């Protein structure tokens, strides 16, 4: 998070320009999910057609020792990522995971090295934060992929959603434990409505006993990926998102207004390697501004800038279009929601964001959403979902 309110105007402008340039780079990155691994390079002869039935999974590697591979993915796989696939006879996949681990370590070192020499720099901090987050994503993701691929056979994995419902409503309950505030029990209401490539996602979280309420109106435009009107070959997508949020703390005498814009993307990892079928990775980045309004006479307000980043790794189970769903584990760098930032020992406490686990499963049009987050507060939620329109009936 960047605090622009107390910075000189010229430094504030330089930070904002740097963040805008960073988001532009991420927007370019999110255009890449549609580049498939099976498309030949320009000027190269076309690849021969494979005699594989439509919709069938690509051939897997031999998987000669699944039991030993599962154990190897834990150790020494914790240190040498890809060990499980190597033991299983998937040398190409194991090598890719090892290279992903090394790339992640390289990005982490690249992000931390300038800080040791230059300290906090308005130009470098946003770029360092994104490089470091991407490095952690590659390092942790390569290990999780190795374990998942070693423990779960290819034919037991789920498939991706190829078309979105026109409307999906949500009604649920959240329990939030925050040692600073008194609220605990929340009602959650919201829906997602599609019109072409445009998606509107209003949502409200409110606690009756504390009168705490958070109202959010995100809007997204998806330029690539599944919509109700456009079927997709896989679950990859890229979209621009903007949101306005009001979070009221009437018992504590203040309220927060948030405005943000960013990009979100998902890549089905079977495009990287057929052995990673049934898994996906998500990456997002953006900018936001918080305005804190205080009820005390003469208190005025404070304006804070936000650097928004996040990543997730997930897997499909069953058929999400009918009976199935997905589960993902991720990190969110934002500090202005209920989970906020992690409390750690030492000087790094509060700098990191929070981790979350999200699982959603469907039985035709009905579904359940499980949401858990860990930061400076602890959150657990369960919601009922109902989808309709498109390929899910009307």
Residue pairs with C-beta under 8 A, 6 or more apart in sequence:
1 304
1 305
1 306
1 307
1 335
2 15
2 19
2 125
2 126
2 304
2 305
2 306
2 307
3 304
3 305
4 12
4 15
4 16
4 303
4 304
4 305
5 302
5 303
5 304
7 15
11 122
14 122
14 123
15 122
15 123
15 125
15 126
15 305
16 287
16 305
18 122
18 123
18 126
18 127
19 126
19 287
19 305
19 307
20 287
22 126
22 127
22 130
22 285
23 261
23 262
23 263
23 285
23 286
23 287
26 130
26 262
26 263
26 283
26 284
26 285
27 240
27 263
29 265
29 283
30 238
30 263
30 264
30 265
30 283
31 224
31 238
32 267
33 224
33 225
33 236
33 237
33 238
33 265
33 266
33 267
33 268
33 271
34 224
34 236
34 238
35 271
36 271
37 271
37 272
37 273
38 47
40 46
40 47
50 58
52 58
52 59
57 154
57 155
57 274
57 277
58 270
58 274
58 277
59 274
60 154
60 274
60 275
61 85
61 88
61 89
61 90
61 92
61 93
61 275
62 88
62 89
62 90
63 69
63 88
63 89
63 90
63 153
64 88
64 89
65 87
65 88
65 89
66 88
66 150
66 153
68 87
68 88
69 84
69 85
69 87
69 88
69 150
70 84
70 147
70 150
70 151
72 83
72 84
72 86
72 87
72 150
73 83
73 84
73 85
73 146
73 147
73 149
73 150
73 151
74 84
74 147
76 83
77 83
77 84
77 143
77 146
77 147
77 150
78 143
80 98
80 101
81 97
81 98
81 100
81 101
81 139
81 142
81 143
81 146
82 93
82 94
82 95
82 96
82 97
82 98
82 101
82 142
82 146
83 94
83 146
84 94
84 146
84 147
84 149
84 150
85 91
85 93
85 94
85 97
85 146
85 149
85 150
85 275
86 94
86 95
87 150
88 150
90 149
90 275
92 273
93 149
93 273
93 275
93 276
94 146
96 272
96 273
97 142
97 143
97 145
97 146
98 142
100 138
100 139
100 141
100 142
100 145
101 138
101 139
101 142
101 143
103 135
103 138
104 134
104 135
104 136
104 137
104 138
104 139
104 140
104 141
104 142
105 135
105 139
106 135
107 131
107 132
107 134
107 135
107 138
108 131
108 132
108 135
108 136
108 139
109 135
110 131
110 135
111 128
111 129
111 131
111 132
111 135
112 128
112 132
114 121
114 124
114 128
115 124
115 128
118 124
126 307
129 307
129 309
129 333
130 285
130 309
133 309
133 311
133 331
133 333
134 283
134 311
136 311
136 331
137 281
137 283
137 311
137 313
137 331
140 313
141 281
141 311
141 313
144 313
144 329
145 269
145 276
145 279
145 313
148 279
148 315
149 275
149 276
152 278
152 315
154 275
154 277
154 278
157 277
157 278
157 279
157 315
157 316
157 317
158 278
158 315
158 316
158 317
158 318
158 319
158 320
158 324
158 325
158 326
159 278
159 316
159 318
159 319
159 320
159 324
160 234
160 235
160 268
160 280
160 316
160 320
161 226
161 235
161 316
161 320
161 321
161 326
162 226
162 231
162 232
162 233
162 234
162 235
162 321
163 226
163 227
163 228
163 230
163 231
163 232
163 321
163 390
163 391
164 194
164 226
164 227
164 228
164 390
165 194
165 228
165 387
165 388
165 389
165 390
165 391
165 392
166 193
166 194
166 228
166 388
166 389
166 390
167 191
167 192
167 193
167 194
167 387
167 388
167 389
168 191
168 192
168 385
168 386
168 387
168 388
169 190
169 191
169 385
169 386
169 387
170 188
170 189
170 190
170 191
170 203
170 369
170 383
170 384
170 385
171 188
171 189
171 383
171 384
172 187
172 188
172 369
172 381
172 382
172 383
172 384
173 185
173 186
173 187
173 188
173 381
173 382
173 383
174 185
174 186
174 187
174 188
174 205
174 371
174 379
174 380
174 381
175 184
175 185
175 186
175 379
175 380
175 381
176 183
176 184
176 186
176 338
176 377
176 378
176 379
177 184
177 377
177 378
177 379
178 338
178 376
178 377
178 378
179 377
180 376
181 210
181 212
181 249
181 252
182 209
182 210
182 251
183 207
183 209
183 210
183 212
184 207
184 209
184 210
185 207
185 208
185 209
186 205
186 206
186 207
186 381
187 205
187 206
187 207
187 208
188 203
188 204
188 205
188 381
188 383
189 203
189 204
190 201
190 202
190 203
190 204
191 201
191 202
192 199
192 200
192 201
193 199
193 200
193 201
194 227
194 228
194 389
194 390
196 227
196 229
197 221
197 222
197 223
197 227
197 230
198 219
198 220
198 221
199 219
199 220
199 221
199 222
199 239
200 217
200 218
200 219
201 217
201 218
201 219
201 220
202 215
202 216
202 217
202 218
203 215
203 216
203 218
204 213
204 214
204 215
204 216
205 213
205 214
205 338
206 212
206 213
206 214
207 213
210 251
211 248
211 250
211 251
212 248
212 249
212 250
212 251
213 247
213 248
214 245
214 246
214 247
214 248
214 337
214 338
215 245
215 246
215 247
216 243
216 244
216 245
216 246
217 243
217 244
217 245
218 241
218 242
218 243
219 241
219 242
219 243
220 239
220 240
220 241
220 242
220 264
221 239
221 240
222 237
222 238
222 239
223 238
223 239
223 240
224 236
224 237
224 238
224 239
225 232
225 235
225 236
225 237
225 238
225 239
225 266
226 232
226 235
226 237
228 389
228 390
228 391
229 390
234 268
234 270
234 271
235 266
235 268
235 280
235 316
236 265
236 266
236 267
236 268
236 271
236 280
237 265
237 266
238 263
238 264
238 265
238 266
239 263
239 264
239 265
240 261
240 262
240 263
241 261
241 262
241 263
241 264
241 284
241 286
242 260
242 261
242 262
243 258
243 259
243 260
243 261
244 257
244 258
244 259
245 256
245 257
245 258
245 259
245 260
246 255
246 256
246 257
246 258
247 255
247 256
247 258
247 336
248 255
249 255
249 256
253 294
253 295
253 296
254 292
254 293
254 294
254 295
255 292
255 293
256 290
256 291
256 292
256 293
256 336
257 290
257 291
257 293
258 288
258 289
258 290
258 291
258 306
258 336
259 288
259 289
260 286
260 287
260 288
260 289
260 306
260 308
261 286
261 287
261 288
262 284
262 285
262 286
262 287
262 288
262 308
263 284
263 285
263 286
264 282
264 283
264 284
265 282
265 283
265 284
266 280
266 281
266 282
267 280
267 281
267 282
267 283
268 279
268 280
269 276
269 277
269 279
269 280
269 281
270 276
270 277
270 278
270 279
278 315
278 316
279 313
279 314
279 315
279 316
280 313
280 314
280 315
280 316
280 326
280 328
281 311
281 312
281 313
281 314
282 310
282 311
282 312
282 313
282 314
282 328
282 330
283 310
283 311
284 308
284 309
284 310
284 311
285 308
285 309
285 310
286 308
286 309
287 305
287 306
287 307
287 308
288 305
288 306
288 308
288 334
288 336
289 303
289 304
289 305
289 306
290 303
290 304
290 305
290 306
290 336
291 301
291 302
291 303
292 301
292 302
292 303
292 304
293 301
294 300
294 301
306 334
306 335
306 336
307 333
308 333
308 334
309 332
309 333
309 353
310 330
310 331
310 332
310 333
310 334
310 353
311 330
311 331
312 328
312 329
312 330
312 331
313 328
313 329
313 330
314 326
314 327
314 328
314 329
314 330
315 326
315 327
315 328
316 324
316 325
316 326
317 324
317 325
317 326
317 327
317 361
318 324
318 325
318 361
320 326
320 362
321 391
321 392
322 362
322 364
323 362
323 363
323 364
324 361
324 362
325 359
325 360
325 361
325 362
325 367
326 359
326 360
327 357
327 358
327 359
327 360
328 357
328 358
328 359
329 355
329 356
329 357
330 355
330 356
330 358
331 353
331 354
331 355
331 356
332 339
332 353
332 354
332 355
332 356
333 352
333 353
334 353
335 341
335 350
335 353
338 373
338 377
338 379
339 354
339 356
339 373
339 374
339 375
339 376
339 377
339 378
339 379
340 354
340 375
340 376
340 377
341 350
341 351
341 352
341 353
341 354
341 375
341 376
342 349
342 350
342 352
342 353
342 354
342 355
342 374
342 375
342 376
343 349
343 350
343 375
343 376
344 350
344 352
350 376
353 375
354 373
354 374
354 375
354 376
355 373
355 374
355 375
356 371
356 372
356 373
356 374
357 370
357 371
357 372
357 373
358 369
358 370
358 371
358 372
359 369
359 370
360 367
360 368
360 369
360 370
360 385
361 367
361 368
362 385
362 387
364 392
365 386
365 387
365 388
365 392
365 393
366 384
366 385
366 386
367 384
367 385
367 386
367 387
368 382
368 383
368 384
368 385
369 381
369 382
369 383
369 384
369 385
370 381
370 382
371 379
371 380
371 381
371 382
371 383
372 379
372 380
372 381
373 379
388 394
